[in-house]
Amino acid sequence: MQTKRTVFPNKVLPYLLIAPQLLITVVFFLWPAATAFWQSFLRQDAFGFKTNFVWFQNYRRLFADPLYMDAFGHTLIFAVSVTVLSTMIALTLAAAAMRVLRTSRIYSTLLIWPYAVAPAIAGILWWFMFNPSIGIVAYTLRSMGISWNHLINPDNAMVLIVIAATWKQISYNFLFFLAALQSVPRSLQEAGAIDGAGPVKRFWTIVFPLISPTTFYLVVINIVYAMFDTFGIVHATTQGGPARATEILVYKVYFDGFIGLNLGSSAAQSVILMVIVVALTAVQFRFVERRVQY
């Protein structure tokens, strides 16, 4: 069977169709990225009156700065925690949605709603609930004998931003897992049941391998989300505190650039962060994807 190919009589038309997307990519990605890369080799005063080309001095200072290395550790803990929790919880909820018959649409709709909440709003919501003075969750924890105060306790602060970021991302993961589970042929699960496999064994030996491409995709997306898109959550909840215990890399870029007015160092940090995410994604697709079953 032959497939029809679309032929454009005007050779300019295809370029005109993709021109808006190319323009958006150049203006909002390539141009800022190139500007940040160039600025990472410069040192200028806070008012922008004087600029010096310093080569790699900004990068050398960063890796000699203990605060920057601490931010690396905070980002690693935060990204791994958010990725693991959000994917596991979303997969569990999607599997539960597949077993709900009458109220499945209501159940799914309620789980999707949090994705529409802006990161800053999500941070504020959880900040109120865990506020040591007025928060209902903090009050409940105190009644159980658990002392909670993320304003002075670094561990509590890290737990708070992990919970807020995880809650915000669960809906996104849930949508993909639900679609993946619905695409698994029921005949395979019925065959496993006939062979005597229980629900748990059928899930891990039949269903999960079939949805491994979706799982792999979501792992990559969640890591990128935790490293880039959680600035609003951190800023609204802890602002990197206490004592910079929750200052992840993306927040340190903002703090050094906009608060400290150290533009060269901030640009170097943004370049490093971009390289880390690109390299991590490339390694995952190059090596980890080989273990994914399609």
BADRENFI-650969 format. One record per atom (N, C-alpha, C): residue in three letters; x, y, z. Coordinates in steps of 0.1 Angstrom, whole numbers, padded with zeros to 4 digits, always signed. Layout:
N
ALAXYZ...
This chain:
294
MET+0008-0012+0000MET+0000+0000+0000MET+0009+0012+0000GLN+0007+0021-0009GLN+0015+0033-0010GLN+0008+0045-0003THR+0016+0052+0004THR+0011+0064+0012THR+0013+0077+0003LYS+0004+0085+0004LYS+0005+0098-0003LYS+0014+0108+0004ARG+0022+0114-0004ARG+0031+0124+0002ARG+0025+0138-0001THR+0027+0147+0009THR+0022+0161+0007THR+0033+0169+0000VAL+0029+0174-0011VAL+0038+0182-0020VAL+0034+0197-0019PHE+0043+0206-0015PHE+0040+0220-0015PHE+0044+0226-0029PRO+0035+0232-0036PRO+0039+0238-0049PRO+0048+0250-0047ASN+0046+0256-0036ASN+0055+0268-0033ASN+0066+0264-0023LYS+0078+0265-0027LYS+0089+0261-0019LYS+0091+0269-0006VAL+0085+0281-0007VAL+0087+0291+0005VAL+0077+0287+0015LEU+0065+0281+0012LEU+0054+0279+0021LEU+0058+0271+0033PRO+0066+0260+0032PRO+0070+0252+0044PRO+0078+0261+0054TYR+0087+0269+0049TYR+0094+0278+0058TYR+0086+0288+0065LEU+0076+0293+0058LEU+0066+0302+0064LEU+0058+0296+0075LEU+0055+0283+0073LEU+0047+0276+0083LEU+0055+0274+0096ILE+0068+0271+0095ILE+0076+0268+0107ILE+0082+0281+0112ALA+0081+0292+0105ALA+0087+0305+0109ALA+0083+0309+0123PRO+0070+0309+0127PRO+0066+0313+0141PRO+0073+0306+0151GLN+0074+0292+0150GLN+0080+0284+0160GLN+0095+0287+0161LEU+0101+0288+0149LEU+0116+0291+0149LEU+0118+0305+0155LEU+0110+0315+0153LEU+0111+0328+0159LEU+0110+0327+0174ILE+0101+0320+0179ILE+0099+0318+0193ILE+0112+0311+0199THR+0117+0301+0192THR+0129+0294+0197THR+0141+0303+0198VAL+0142+0311+0187VAL+0154+0320+0187VAL+0153+0331+0197VAL+0141+0337+0199VAL+0140+0348+0208VAL+0140+0344+0222PHE+0133+0333+0225PHE+0132+0329+0239PHE+0141+0318+0244PHE+0149+0312+0235PHE+0158+0302+0240PHE+0172+0304+0235LEU+0174+0305+0222LEU+0188+0306+0216LEU+0194+0319+0220TRP+0187+0330+0218TRP+0193+0343+0221TRP+0196+0344+0236PRO+0187+0341+0245PRO+0191+0342+0260PRO+0202+0333+0263ALA+0202+0321+0257ALA+0213+0311+0260ALA+0226+0316+0256ALA+0227+0322+0244ALA+0239+0327+0238ALA+0244+0339+0247THR+0234+0348+0251THR+0238+0359+0259THR+0243+0355+0272ALA+0237+0345+0279ALA+0242+0340+0292ALA+0256+0334+0290PHE+0258+0327+0279PHE+0271+0320+0277PHE+0282+0331+0275TRP+0279+0342+0268TRP+0289+0352+0266TRP+0291+0360+0279GLN+0280+0362+0287GLN+0282+0370+0299GLN+0289+0362+0310SER+0289+0349+0309SER+0296+0341+0319SER+0311+0343+0318PHE+0316+0349+0307PHE+0331+0352+0306PHE+0334+0366+0310LEU+0324+0373+0315LEU+0326+0387+0318LEU+0324+0390+0333ARG+0330+0401+0337ARG+0328+0406+0351ARG+0324+0420+0349GLN+0313+0424+0355GLN+0309+0438+0355GLN+0303+0442+0368ASP+0304+0455+0370ASP+0299+0460+0383ASP+0284+0460+0383ALA+0278+0462+0395ALA+0264+0461+0397ALA+0256+0470+0388PHE+0262+0482+0385PHE+0255+0492+0377PHE+0257+0491+0362GLY+0266+0481+0358GLY+0268+0479+0344GLY+0277+0490+0337PHE+0284+0498+0345PHE+0293+0508+0339PHE+0306+0503+0333LYS+0311+0492+0339LYS+0324+0487+0335LYS+0323+0472+0334THR+0329+0467+0323THR+0329+0452+0320THR+0343+0448+0316ASN+0347+0437+0322ASN+0360+0431+0319ASN+0358+0416+0314PHE+0366+0413+0304PHE+0366+0399+0299PHE+0376+0391+0308VAL+0371+0381+0315VAL+0379+0374+0325VAL+0381+0359+0322TRP+0377+0355+0310TRP+0378+0341+0306TRP+0370+0332+0315PHE+0377+0322+0321PHE+0370+0311+0329PHE+0371+0314+0344GLN+0374+0327+0347GLN+0375+0330+0362GLN+0362+0328+0369ASN+0351+0331+0363ASN+0338+0330+0370ASN+0336+0315+0373TYR+0339+0306+0364TYR+0337+0292+0366TYR+0346+0287+0377ARG+0359+0291+0377ARG+0368+0287+0387ARG+0364+0291+0401ARG+0359+0303+0402ARG+0354+0308+0415ARG+0342+0300+0420LEU+0334+0296+0410LEU+0322+0288+0414LEU+0326+0275+0421PHE+0334+0268+0414PHE+0338+0254+0419PHE+0347+0255+0431ALA+0352+0267+0434ALA+0359+0269+0447ALA+0351+0274+0458ASP+0338+0277+0455ASP+0329+0283+0464ASP+0321+0271+0472PRO+0323+0270+0485PRO+0316+0259+0492PRO+0301+0260+0491LEU+0296+0273+0490LEU+0281+0275+0490LEU+0276+0269+0477TYR+0283+0270+0466TYR+0279+0265+0453TYR+0279+0250+0453MET+0289+0244+0459MET+0289+0230+0460MET+0278+0224+0469ASP+0275+0232+0479ASP+0263+0228+0488ASP+0251+0228+0480ALA+0249+0238+0471ALA+0237+0239+0462ALA+0236+0227+0453PHE+0248+0221+0449PHE+0248+0209+0441PHE+0242+0198+0449GLY+0246+0196+0461GLY+0241+0186+0470GLY+0226+0187+0472HIS+0222+0199+0475HIS+0207+0202+0477HIS+0199+0198+0465THR+0204+0202+0453THR+0197+0199+0441THR+0196+0184+0438LEU+0207+0177+0441LEU+0207+0162+0439LEU+0196+0156+0448ILE+0196+0159+0460ILE+0186+0154+0470ILE+0172+0157+0465PHE+0170+0170+0462PHE+0157+0174+0458PHE+0152+0168+0445ALA+0161+0167+0435ALA+0157+0162+0422ALA+0153+0147+0423VAL+0162+0139+0430VAL+0159+0125+0432VAL+0147+0122+0440SER+0145+0130+0450SER+0133+0128+0459SER+0120+0131+0451VAL+0120+0142+0444VAL+0108+0146+0437VAL+0105+0136+0426THR+0115+0132+0418THR+0114+0123+0407THR+0108+0109+0412VAL+0114+0104+0422VAL+0110+0091+0427VAL+0096+0092+0433LEU+0093+0101+0441LEU+0080+0102+0448LEU+0069+0105+0438SER+0071+0115+0429SER+0060+0119+0420SER+0057+0107+0410THR+0067+0100+0405THR+0064+0089+0396THR+0058+0077+0403MET+0062+0074+0415MET+0057+0063+0422MET+0042+0065+0426ILE+0040+0077+0431ILE+0026+0081+0436ILE+0017+0081+0424ALA+0021+0088+0413ALA+0013+0089+0401ALA+0010+0075+0395LEU+0020+0066+0395LEU+0017+0053+0389LEU+0007+0045+0398THR+0008+0047+0411THR-0001+0040+0420THR-0016+0046+0418LEU-0017+0059+0417LEU-0030+0065+0415LEU-0036+0061+0401ALA-0027+0060+0391ALA-0032+0056+0378ALA-0037+0042+0378ALA-0029+0033+0385ALA-0034+0019+0386ALA-0047+0018+0393ALA-0049+0027+0403ALA-0061+0026+0411ALA-0073+0032+0402ALA-0070+0042+0394ALA-0080+0047+0385ALA-0085+0037+0375MET-0076+0028+0371MET-0080+0017+0361MET-0090+0007+0368ARG-0090+0006+0381ARG-0098-0003+0388ARG-0111+0003+0392VAL-0112+0016+0391VAL-0125+0023+0395VAL-0134+0024+0382LEU-0146+0020+0384LEU-0155+0019+0372LEU-0165+0031+0372ARG-0173+0032+0382ARG-0184+0042+0381ARG-0179+0057+0382THR-0169+0059+0391THR-0165+0073+0394THR-0151+0075+0388SER-0147+0068+0378SER-0134+0069+0372SER-0131+0083+0367ARG-0141+0089+0360ARG-0139+0102+0354ARG-0138+0113+0365ILE-0146+0112+0375ILE-0145+0122+0386ILE-0132+0120+0393TYR-0128+0108+0396TYR-0115+0105+0402TYR-0104+0111+0394SER-0104+0109+0381SER-0093+0113+0373SER-0093+0129+0372THR-0104+0135+0371THR-0105+0149+0370THR-0099+0156+0383LEU-0103+0150+0394LEU-0098+0156+0407LEU-0082+0155+0408LEU-0077+0144+0402LEU-0062+0142+0402LEU-0055+0151+0392ILE-0062+0155+0382ILE-0056+0164+0372ILE-0056+0178+0376TRP-0065+0183+0384TRP-0067+0197+0387TRP-0054+0203+0392PRO-0046+0197+0401PRO-0034+0204+0406PRO-0024+0208+0396TYR-0025+0202+0384TYR-0015+0206+0373TYR-0018+0220+0368ALA-0030+0225+0370ALA-0034+0238+0366ALA-0030+0249+0376VAL-0025+0245+0387VAL-0020+0255+0397VAL-0006+0259+0394ALA-0004+0272+0395ALA+0009+0278+0392ALA+0019+0273+0403PRO+0032+0272+0400PRO+0042+0267+0410PRO+0042+0276+0423ALA+0041+0289+0421ALA+0042+0298+0432ALA+0029+0296+0441ILE+0018+0294+0435ILE+0005+0292+0443ILE+0006+0279+0450ALA+0012+0269+0443ALA+0013+0256+0450ALA+0023+0257+0462GLY+0033+0265+0461GLY+0042+0267+0472GLY+0035+0275+0484ILE+0027+0285+0480ILE+0020+0292+0491ILE+0010+0283+0498LEU+0003+0274+0491LEU-0007+0265+0497LEU+0000+0257+0507TRP+0011+0250+0503TRP+0018+0242+0513TRP+0025+0249+0524TRP+0029+0262+0521TRP+0035+0270+0532TRP+0025+0273+0542PHE+0012+0276+0538PHE+0002+0279+0548PHE-0001+0266+0556MET-0002+0255+0550MET-0006+0242+0557MET+0005+0238+0567PHE+0018+0241+0564PHE+0029+0237+0572PHE+0035+0249+0581ASN+0028+0260+0580ASN+0033+0272+0588ASN+0032+0268+0603PRO+0044+0270+0610PRO+0044+0266+0624PRO+0034+0273+0633SER+0029+0285+0629SER+0020+0292+0637SER+0005+0290+0634ILE+0002+0289+0621ILE-0012+0288+0617ILE-0015+0276+0608GLY-0005+0268+0605GLY-0007+0257+0596GLY-0014+0245+0603ILE-0024+0239+0596ILE-0032+0228+0601ILE-0023+0216+0602VAL-0014+0214+0592VAL-0006+0202+0592VAL+0005+0203+0603ALA+0010+0215+0605ALA+0020+0217+0616ALA+0013+0215+0630TYR+0001+0219+0631TYR-0007+0217+0643TYR-0009+0202+0646THR-0013+0195+0635THR-0015+0181+0637THR-0003+0174+0641LEU+0009+0178+0635LEU+0021+0171+0638LEU+0025+0174+0653ARG+0023+0186+0657ARG+0026+0189+0671ARG+0017+0181+0681SER+0004+0179+0677SER-0004+0171+0685SER+0000+0156+0686MET+0008+0152+0676MET+0013+0138+0676MET+0027+0138+0682GLY+0032+0149+0687GLY+0045+0149+0694GLY+0056+0152+0684ILE+0053+0156+0672ILE+0064+0159+0662ILE+0066+0174+0661SER+0078+0178+0664SER+0081+0192+0663SER+0084+0196+0649TRP+0076+0206+0643TRP+0078+0210+0629TRP+0080+0225+0629ASN+0091+0229+0623ASN+0093+0243+0621ASN+0103+0245+0609HIS+0098+0246+0597HIS+0107+0247+0585HIS+0114+0260+0585LEU+0111+0270+0593LEU+0118+0283+0594LEU+0131+0282+0600ILE+0133+0272+0609ILE+0146+0271+0615ILE+0152+0257+0614ASN+0145+0247+0609ASN+0150+0234+0608ASN+0152+0231+0593PRO+0165+0229+0589PRO+0168+0226+0575PRO+0161+0214+0569ASP+0161+0203+0577ASP+0154+0191+0572ASP+0140+0193+0569ASN+0133+0200+0579ASN+0119+0203+0576ASN+0117+0211+0564ALA+0125+0221+0561ALA+0124+0229+0550ALA+0126+0221+0537MET+0135+0212+0537MET+0137+0204+0525MET+0125+0195+0522VAL+0120+0189+0533VAL+0108+0180+0532VAL+0096+0189+0526LEU+0095+0201+0531LEU+0084+0209+0526LEU+0085+0212+0511ILE+0096+0216+0506ILE+0097+0219+0491ILE+0096+0206+0483VAL+0100+0195+0489VAL+0099+0182+0481VAL+0084+0178+0480ILE+0077+0180+0491ILE+0062+0177+0491ILE+0055+0186+0482ALA+0058+0199+0482ALA+0051+0209+0473ALA+0054+0206+0459ALA+0067+0203+0455ALA+0070+0200+0441ALA+0065+0187+0437THR+0064+0177+0445THR+0059+0164+0442THR+0044+0165+0439TRP+0037+0172+0448TRP+0022+0174+0446TRP+0019+0181+0433LYS+0027+0191+0429LYS+0025+0198+0417LYS+0027+0189+0405GLN+0036+0180+0405GLN+0040+0172+0394GLN+0032+0159+0392ILE+0025+0155+0403ILE+0018+0142+0402ILE+0008+0141+0391SER+0001+0152+0389SER-0010+0153+0379SER-0004+0150+0365TYR+0007+0157+0362TYR+0013+0155+0349TYR+0017+0140+0347ASN+0023+0134+0357ASN+0027+0120+0356ASN+0015+0111+0355PHE+0004+0115+0362PHE-0008+0107+0363PHE-0014+0106+0349LEU-0015+0117+0341LEU-0020+0117+0328LEU-0013+0107+0319PHE+0000+0107+0319PHE+0008+0098+0310PHE+0006+0084+0314PHE+0007+0081+0327PHE+0006+0067+0332PHE-0008+0062+0329LEU-0018+0070+0331LEU-0032+0065+0328LEU-0034+0062+0314ALA-0029+0070+0305ALA-0029+0067+0290ALA-0021+0055+0287ALA-0010+0053+0293ALA-0002+0041+0291ALA-0008+0028+0295LEU-0014+0029+0307LEU-0021+0017+0312LEU-0034+0013+0304GLN-0040+0024+0299GLN-0052+0021+0291GLN-0048+0015+0277SER-0036+0016+0273SER-0032+0011+0260SER-0027-0004+0262VAL-0025-0009+0274VAL-0021-0022+0276VAL-0032-0032+0272PRO-0030-0041+0263PRO-0041-0051+0259PRO-0046-0059+0271ARG-0059-0059+0273ARG-0064-0067+0284ARG-0062-0082+0282SER-0060-0086+0270SER-0059-0101+0267SER-0046-0106+0274LEU-0036-0097+0274LEU-0023-0102+0281LEU-0025-0104+0296GLN-0032-0095+0302GLN-0035-0096+0316GLN-0044-0108+0319GLU-0054-0110+0310GLU-0062-0122+0312GLU-0055-0135+0310ALA-0045-0135+0301ALA-0037-0147+0299ALA-0028-0150+0312GLY-0023-0139+0318GLY-0016-0140+0330GLY-0024-0146+0341ALA-0037-0141+0342ALA-0046-0146+0353ALA-0049-0160+0351ILE-0051-0164+0338ILE-0053-0179+0335ILE-0041-0187+0340ASP-0029-0182+0338ASP-0017-0189+0342ASP-0015-0189+0357GLY-0024-0182+0365GLY-0023-0183+0379GLY-0016-0171+0385ALA-0012-0161+0378ALA-0005-0149+0383ALA-0015-0140+0390GLY-0011-0135+0402GLY-0020-0126+0409GLY-0019-0112+0404PRO-0027-0103+0409PRO-0027-0089+0404PRO-0014-0082+0405VAL-0006-0084+0416VAL+0007-0077+0417VAL+0017-0083+0408LYS+0017-0096+0406LYS+0026-0102+0397LYS+0023-0099+0383ARG+0010-0098+0379ARG+0007-0094+0366ARG+0011-0080+0363PHE+0010-0072+0373PHE+0014-0058+0370PHE+0029-0057+0368TRP+0037-0063+0376TRP+0052-0061+0375TRP+0058-0070+0363THR+0051-0080+0359THR+0057-0089+0349THR+0051-0086+0335ILE+0039-0080+0335ILE+0033-0078+0322ILE+0030-0063+0319VAL+0024-0057+0328VAL+0020-0043+0326VAL+0032-0033+0327PHE+0040-0034+0337PHE+0051-0024+0339PHE+0061-0025+0328PRO+0065-0037+0323PRO+0074-0037+0311PRO+0068-0030+0299LEU+0055-0031+0297LEU+0049-0025+0285LEU+0048-0010+0286ILE+0048-0005+0299ILE+0047+0010+0300ILE+0061+0016+0304SER+0071+0008+0302SER+0085+0013+0306SER+0089+0025+0297PRO+0085+0025+0284PRO+0089+0038+0277PRO+0083+0050+0283THR+0070+0049+0287THR+0064+0061+0294THR+0071+0064+0307THR+0075+0054+0314THR+0082+0056+0327THR+0095+0063+0325PHE+0102+0058+0315PHE+0115+0064+0312PHE+0114+0079+0308TYR+0104+0081+0299TYR+0102+0095+0295TYR+0098+0104+0307LEU+0090+0099+0316LEU+0086+0107+0328LEU+0098+0109+0338VAL+0107+0100+0339VAL+0119+0101+0347VAL+0127+0113+0342VAL+0129+0113+0329VAL+0137+0124+0323VAL+0130+0138+0325ILE+0117+0138+0323ILE+0109+0150+0324ILE+0109+0155+0338ASN+0108+0146+0348ASN+0107+0150+0362ASN+0120+0155+0367ILE+0131+0150+0362ILE+0144+0155+0366ILE+0146+0169+0361VAL+0143+0171+0349VAL+0143+0185+0343VAL+0134+0194+0350TYR+0122+0190+0354TYR+0113+0198+0361TYR+0118+0202+0375ALA+0124+0192+0382ALA+0129+0195+0395ALA+0141+0205+0395MET+0149+0205+0384MET+0161+0213+0383MET+0158+0227+0378PHE+0147+0228+0370PHE+0144+0241+0363PHE+0131+0247+0368ASP+0120+0240+0368ASP+0107+0246+0370ASP+0102+0247+0384THR+0110+0245+0394THR+0106+0246+0408THR+0111+0258+0415PHE+0115+0268+0407PHE+0120+0281+0413PHE+0108+0287+0421GLY+0096+0288+0415GLY+0085+0294+0421GLY+0081+0288+0434ILE+0082+0274+0435ILE+0079+0267+0447ILE+0089+0271+0458VAL+0102+0270+0455VAL+0112+0273+0465VAL+0111+0288+0470HIS+0109+0297+0460HIS+0108+0311+0464HIS+0096+0314+0472ALA+0085+0307+0470ALA+0073+0310+0478ALA+0073+0303+0491THR+0081+0293+0493THR+0080+0285+0506THR+0092+0288+0515THR+0104+0287+0510THR+0115+0288+0519THR+0125+0299+0515GLN+0124+0304+0503GLN+0134+0313+0497GLN+0149+0309+0499GLY+0151+0296+0498GLY+0164+0290+0499GLY+0169+0288+0513GLY+0161+0292+0523GLY+0165+0290+0537GLY+0159+0278+0543PRO+0162+0276+0556PRO+0170+0284+0565PRO+0185+0281+0563ALA+0193+0292+0564ALA+0208+0291+0562ALA+0211+0284+0549ARG+0203+0288+0538ARG+0206+0283+0524ARG+0205+0267+0523ALA+0197+0261+0532ALA+0196+0247+0532ALA+0187+0241+0521THR+0179+0250+0515THR+0171+0246+0504THR+0174+0254+0491GLU+0186+0259+0491GLU+0190+0267+0479GLU+0195+0258+0468ILE+0186+0254+0459ILE+0190+0246+0448ILE+0196+0254+0437LEU+0202+0248+0427LEU+0209+0255+0417LEU+0202+0266+0410VAL+0189+0264+0406VAL+0182+0273+0398VAL+0178+0285+0407TYR+0177+0283+0420TYR+0174+0294+0429TYR+0187+0302+0432LYS+0198+0296+0432LYS+0211+0303+0434LYS+0214+0312+0422VAL+0210+0308+0410VAL+0212+0316+0398VAL+0204+0329+0400TYR+0192+0328+0405TYR+0184+0340+0408TYR+0190+0349+0419PHE+0194+0342+0430PHE+0198+0349+0442PHE+0211+0357+0439ASP+0221+0350+0432ASP+0233+0357+0429ASP+0232+0368+0419GLY+0223+0366+0409GLY+0222+0375+0398GLY+0213+0387+0401PHE+0201+0385+0407PHE+0191+0395+0409PHE+0192+0401+0423ILE+0196+0393+0433ILE+0198+0399+0447ILE+0212+0403+0449GLY+0222+0395+0446GLY+0236+0398+0448GLY+0242+0407+0437LEU+0235+0408+0425LEU+0239+0416+0413LEU+0253+0411+0408ASN+0256+0398+0410ASN+0268+0393+0405ASN+0265+0386+0391LEU+0264+0394+0381LEU+0258+0389+0368LEU+0267+0379+0362GLY+0280+0380+0362GLY+0289+0371+0356GLY+0288+0357+0362SER+0288+0357+0376SER+0287+0344+0383SER+0273+0338+0380SER+0263+0346+0380SER+0249+0340+0378SER+0248+0334+0364ALA+0254+0341+0354ALA+0254+0336+0340ALA+0262+0323+0339ALA+0273+0322+0346ALA+0281+0310+0346ALA+0273+0298+0352GLN+0266+0301+0363GLN+0258+0291+0369GLN+0247+0286+0360SER+0240+0295+0353SER+0230+0291+0344SER+0235+0283+0332VAL+0247+0285+0328VAL+0254+0277+0317VAL+0257+0263+0323ILE+0262+0263+0335ILE+0265+0250+0341ILE+0252+0242+0343LEU+0242+0248+0347LEU+0229+0241+0349LEU+0224+0236+0336MET+0224+0244+0326MET+0220+0239+0313MET+0228+0228+0307VAL+0241+0228+0309VAL+0250+0217+0305VAL+0247+0204+0313ILE+0244+0206+0326ILE+0241+0194+0334ILE+0228+0187+0329VAL+0218+0195+0327VAL+0205+0189+0322VAL+0206+0183+0309VAL+0213+0189+0299VAL+0215+0184+0286VAL+0223+0171+0286ALA+0234+0171+0294ALA+0242+0159+0295ALA+0235+0148+0302LEU+0228+0151+0312LEU+0220+0140+0319LEU+0210+0134+0310THR+0203+0143+0303THR+0193+0137+0293THR+0199+0129+0282ALA+0211+0134+0277ALA+0218+0126+0267ALA+0222+0113+0272VAL+0228+0112+0284VAL+0232+0100+0290VAL+0221+0090+0292GLN+0210+0095+0297GLN+0198+0087+0299GLN+0193+0081+0286PHE+0192+0089+0276PHE+0187+0084+0263PHE+0197+0075+0256ARG+0210+0077+0259ARG+0220+0069+0252ARG+0222+0055+0259PHE+0222+0055+0272PHE+0225+0043+0279PHE+0213+0036+0286VAL+0205+0044+0293VAL+0194+0039+0301VAL+0183+0034+0292GLU+0181+0040+0280GLU+0171+0036+0271GLU+0173+0022+0266ARG+0185+0017+0266ARG+0187+0004+0261ARG+0181-0007+0269ARG+0178-0003+0282ARG+0171-0013+0291ARG+0156-0011+0290VAL+0151-0002+0283VAL+0137+0000+0282VAL+0131-0010+0271GLN+0120-0016+0275GLN+0114-0026+0266GLN+0103-0019+0258TYR+0105-0020+0244TYR+0094-0014+0236TYR+0086-0025+0229
